[in-house]
Amino acid sequence: MYISGNTARKILREAGAHRVSAEAEEELCKYISRVAFKTAQKAVKLSKHAKRKTVELSDIRLAYE
C-alpha cells in the first residue's frame, strides 16, 4: 500500500467520521493506492508519448481527467 492507515483514518475523520473501523481504513488505503497507481501509469504513458523521460504536472492532470 502507498498510504498508511493513519492517513486513511485522518481523511475519513476530516470527512466527518467519528469512529473508523480497521477494515474501513484498510479498504480506503487499497482504493486510494489503486487509483493513484493507475493515474501514475497513465501519466508515465503520456510522458513517453511526448518523448520525455520526466513526468510533468500536465501529465498527471491529463491522467486523472
N, C-alpha and C positions, 0 to 999 in steps of 0.2 A: 504494500500500500504506500501511496505517496503522501498522504496526510495522516496525522496522528489522531488517535481517539479523542484527545483533549481538544484538538482543533474542531473536530466534528461536534463535540459537545458544546463548545463555545458558539459555533454557528447556530445550532439548534436553540440555545438559550437566548441569543440575540434575536432569534425569530419569534421568541415568546414562550418557549417551553420552560416549565418549572422543573420538571424532572425528565431525565433521559435514560432509557434502558441501555444496557451494554450492547444488546442486539441492534437497536436502532442506530447507535453510534457507529457500530461496525458496518452496517449496511450503507450508511451515508458515506463513510470512508471509501467503501468499494465503489459506490456510484460515482463519487467525485473523481476517484482515480481513473475509472474507465473513461469518463468524459474528457478529463484532462489528457489522457494518453491518446485518445482518438484525435483530439484537437491538435496535439503535438505532431502526430503522424501526418495530418493534413498540412500543417504548416511546413513541415520538412519537405513534403512533395511540392508545395508551392515554391519554396525557395530553390529547390533543384530545377524545377521547370523554368525558373527565371535565371538559371545558370549561376546561382550564388551558392556559396558554402555557408553563409551566415543566415540564420533565421531572423527575420526582422519583425518589428511590431506589425507592419502591414500584413505579413504572412499569418500571424496569429489572429488578427482581426478578421481576415478573409476566411480563415479556417473555422471560426466559430459562428460565422454569419450564415 
